[in-house]
Amino acid sequence: MSRRWPGVTVIGLTGNIGTGKSTVTRMLADLGATVIDADTLAHKVIAPGTPGWQQVVDAFGPEVVAADGTIDRARLAAIVFSDPAALARLEAIIHPLVIQEADRRIRALGRGVVVIEAIKLIESGMYRDCDALWVVTARPEQQLERLVRERGMSAAEVQRRMAAQPPQSEKVALADVVIDNSGTPEETRAQVEAAWRALQAQAGSTGDG
């Protein structure tokens, strides 16, 4: 169990864009885990009226505000993914707010197994508070194909985003568990279930999920 969150076993799940993190997360939810999606939290912490919204507008200007008052994430992404310094400024705003909100939700649960899915789990430092770091991998050509098919992104946009991320090998080097999502869904599920059983055994099978 996590030292930061007594009574809760926390899996930090990450992987580069297009590796299929959400697929693995759904499998863990099927096994009984509670899922906290950092991307969903990132939407929440920069919603209109929040301190995060104001910080983003102060940092990037009113042009990143959509007609409905929300942050235009596509416009913001176009700025930060072509400018490493801008990306660092955005992450310095969002990461602490996401960590704070995740902390609040985990403490409210108080028990069980929680999965924190976050593409920047390592970069934000949050992985250090997790009981286990799981990294999802896939071949680059699969990442490209998934993002073009599922998100409607252009190949050039995918390549730009992939280039802005650390290589998979850096995440794998820190991982407690690596889920290779290059094969069939059944092959991925078998890896997830085996790692889940090992986690439960390590936690003492105390009924935490």
N, C-alpha and C positions, 0 to 999 in steps of 0.2 A: 504493500500500500504506500501511496505517496506520503512523503514527509510533510509536504505543504498542505495536503488534503487528507488528513487521517480518516480512515474508513472507506476511502475511495481508491480503486485501482485505476490509474490513468494511462491510457495508451495515447501517445502522440503519433499521429499518422501524417506523413508528408510524402512528397514526390514532386517531380517537376510537372509543368503544365502538360496535360494530355496523356498522362500515364494511367489514368483510371482510378484515381483516389476515391472518387465518389462510389464507384462500383464496389471497392473493398469496404468502404464505410457502410454501405447498405448490407453487405454480408455480415458485418459485425453487429449491426442493428438487429438482423434476423437472429443472431445468437444471443441477444439480450443486452447488448451495450446501449448506453445512452450516448447519443452523438451530439457534439457541439461543433458546428461548422463555422470556422473563423471567417469565411467570406460573408456568411450571413450576418455575423456580428459586425463585420466591417461596414456593411450597409447601415446597420442600426446606429453605430456610433458616429456616423456623419449625416444622419437624418436632419432635416430642417429643424432648427430650434435647439440643436445640441451644441455643446462647446466644440465638438469635433468638426461640425459643419463650418462654424465660424473660423476655426483654425485653418481649414482647407481653403476657404475663400480668401482669408488674409494672405496665405502663402502663394496662391495661384491666380488670384484675381476673379472678378465677377464673371468672366467669360466661361468659367467652369460650372456655372449655375444654369440649369435648364429652365424652361419656361414655367414649369410647375414648382420651381423653388428647390428641387432636389439637386444634388451634385450630378452633373452629367458625366457618368463614369467612362463613357466612350471618349469624350473629349479629354477628360483627365488622363486616361490611359494613353492617348495619342501624345500627350505632353511628356509623361514620365517614362514611357518605354523607349523614348529616343534620347533621353537625357538622364544619365546615371545620378547626377546631383539632384535633379528634381525628384527622381524616384526615392532617393535617400531622405529628402525633406518630407515627402508624403508618408513614408514608412515611420519616420520619427514622430509623426502625428498619430497615425492609426495604430501602430503596434501596442503602445502602452494602454490605449483605450480598449482594444480588443482583449488584451491580457486581463485587464481589470474586470471586464464584463464576463469573461470565461471563469475567472476566479469566483465571482459572485454566484454564477450558476452552479458550479461544482460544489461550493459550500452549501448551497441550498439543497442539493441532492443528499449529501452526507454519507452515501453508501453506494455500493455497486461498482460497475465498470463503466468508465467514461472514455469515449474516443474524442480527442480533439483533432479535427482535420484542418490542417493549415499548410498552405504552400510555403509559407515563410516561418514555419515552426522552429527551424534551426537558427535562421538569421535573427529572429526576434529574441532568441534565448529561452523561449518557453519550454523547449524540449528538456531542459535540465530539471524541471519539476515533475516530469513524467516518469512513470515506473518503467516504461518500455518505449523505445522509439522504433516505429515501423516505417519502412520506406517502400513505396510502390514504384516499380520500374517498368519501362517498356522500351522497345526499340524506337529510335528517332523517327523512322518512317511511319510507325504506328501512331506516334504522338501527332505528327503532321496530319495524317489521314483522319484521325478522330476529331481534331479541332476544326478542320475544314468541313467535315460532315456534320458534326453535332452542334457546332457553334456558328457555322456560316462564316468563319474567318477566311481571309485570303491566305494563300500560301506565304506571301511576303510578310503579312502581319504575324503569322505563326512563327516564321523564322526569326523575326525581330524579337518576339517575346522569348523564344527559346534561347536566343543569344544573350538576353539580359539576365538569364538565370545561371547559377553555378552548375557545373557538370554533375550528372547523376552520381558519378563516382565519389564526389565529396560527401553526399548524403549517405551513400551506402557505407562509407568508411565509418560513420558514426552509428549505424543502425544496429539495433538488437535483433530485428527481424527484417528480412527483405522479401517482399512479395513480388514475384516476377509475373507481371500481367501481360506478357507477350503471347500467351497461349490461349486456350479455350476458357470460357467462363467456368467450366467444371474443374479445369486444372488450377485456376486461381482460387476457387472455393476450397479445394482440397488443401492448398497451402494455408489459407486463412483459418480453416478449422483446426489444422494441426497446430498452428501457432497459438490459437485460442486455448486449446487443451493444455498446451505447455504453460501458458500464462495462468490458467486456473490452477494447475498443479503447483506452480510456484507460489501462488497466493494462498495455498492451503485448502483450496476448494471449500471456502467458508460460506458459500452461498451468495457471493457478491455478484452474481450475474451469470 
